[in-house]
Amino acid sequence: MKIIEADKVCFSYRIAGADGAEETLAPAVRELSLDIGEGEFVAVLGRNGSGKSTFAKLINALLTPSAGQLNVSGYSTAGEEHIWNIRQTAGMVFQNPDNQIVATIVEEDVAFGPENLGVPTAEIRARVDEALATVGMGDYALHSPHFLSGGQKQRVCIAGVLAMKPRIIILDEPTAMLDPIGRREVLAAVSRLNRQEGMTVLLITHYMEEAVMADRVVVMDKGAAVLQGTPGEVFLHGPLLRELGLNLPQITEIGARLAECGLPVKPGILTINEMADELCSILNSK
Amino acid sequence: MLHTKLEINNLVFTYNKGASFEKKALDNVNLKIGAGEFMGLIGCTGSGKSTLIQQFNALLKPESGNVLLDGTDIHADKSRLKEVRRKVGLVFQYPEQQLFEETVAKDVAFGPKNLGLPAEEIEERVKWALDMVGLTPEMGEQSPFDLSGGQKRRAAIAGVLAMKPEVLVLDEPAAGLDPVGRDEILMKIREMHKRTGITIILVSHSMEDVARLVERIAVINGGRIVMDDIPAAVFSRAPELEQMGLSAPQAALLAQELQKRGFRLRDGLYTVEDVVAAVAQELSVNKGLNHK
């Protein structure tokens, strides 16, 4: 079942003209067509300004398309009437956890969303406990968020979104400000949500290594989806990705360069273990 | 041995000293940075690295121990603090959030103007600083808000360069940029180091970025410097780095895995180029494969 259906979606930002000049339009998303199935894990790549974050805000109905049709779990984002259903369906996590935490106690922060939805108290308790457990932060329920590490804070933000029982979670560069362990923790939580809870995940990232975890990678450029496929397929296109302001995961890059040296390395290998297996088999082959 | 530019001796620093939230952030830190050196400083969130870099230009004062710039204690003479802060330039995370002027050039000129320099000198410095970060004079006349993310970041760095610092501390200069934006900014920093001989300290969470640039890495953990060595030596201790919440570049991890599986690769490989060359050689020598 499709949970997001984008058909030729367009969106332009209005730029106010200086000194009384007329306002101009800056197109950010142009005729973007993209379907995302329920339970899918999609990574969105693209250079700064390619329209990734605008697309995320369109899904969440923070912005509405200027042309085209965007449906989220069957509701059109264009009208006002389904806006709360849509926002509850599609939860967003942003780059900086410090801008998203509102309470002084972790569990109160996670409870903020369901409280605003008018969820009964007993159920809020259950949802908060479950959400914190899901991201591995159950032991910190009564802590102050300000003394947590970046990765822990970001997982609290994810729990806050989960407590609203969304069907899709959109993460806009959730690890950009985190250290390596923070990145590992957040990615492990996201991956678990998808694999075990069947949550639809849309991960916007500048880290090619993170896109490797997804079922499907979508590359955006100038507001449109220009390349998509499994990570193995997308990362076959080194030169094109470079043109689009991206690069290859280091392991895939090493494979591509070894192939250029004339070695029979299979293209599109993504992980250290797979690459080690491949190189060992070349070493041991007759 | 290089002339020592910045020297940290037995530095201890505690936040909220005496309060119930007391937290020792730096615990007997010793570090010497040579003039013209390009050093990486890595550590996980809360390791003390931000506290340490704020000690470099006297934004914080040591509880005990001292910080010497060119051999002089930076806190010895209060009237010299301004000079210390000019000599040690700090570029914080997301510095583009601090851009405020109408044009990029005016923004870059803000620091030198405050130094009370003559107009020609200011103009000269602005031109030089923009060139250093790879922005054209035409871009200088634009509003900072019309630039791309990576360009804005570089404009903000130019603002610090225009103060002609002798030591430049960059805190996560590439965070949030796309891969090409990262490349551009990191290559400009490398070029700037080569052209000016300025001492640079790069703070980053990206082991891949650090690996490409620096000559030496200091690892800080729990307020202590726990490793201080060339990148090859630091990245060969991957399991220890992992325990500290850090990691080694993927290329280094692959080389180490291959060694475990019997590849005869030399120790301490950590860049894509070196790993490719070493693996290609090992496979070709072994198999007599054609290899250009």
Interface residues (C-beta under 8 A of the other chain):
Chain A: G46 R47 N48 G49 Q95 S149 G150 G151 E173 A176 M177 L178 D179 P180 I181 G182 R183 H206 M208 E209 R242 G245 L246 N247 P249 Q250 I251 E253 I254 R257 L258 C261 G262 L263 I272 N273 M275 A276 L279 C280 I282 L283 S285
Chain B: G43 C44 T45 G46 Q93 S148 G149 G150 A175 G176 L177 D178 P179 V180 G181 R182 D183 H205 M207 E208 G245 L246 S247 P249 Q250 A251 L253 L254 E257 L258 R261 G262 F263 V272 V275 V276 V279 A280 E282 L283 S284 N286 K287 L289 N290 H291 K292
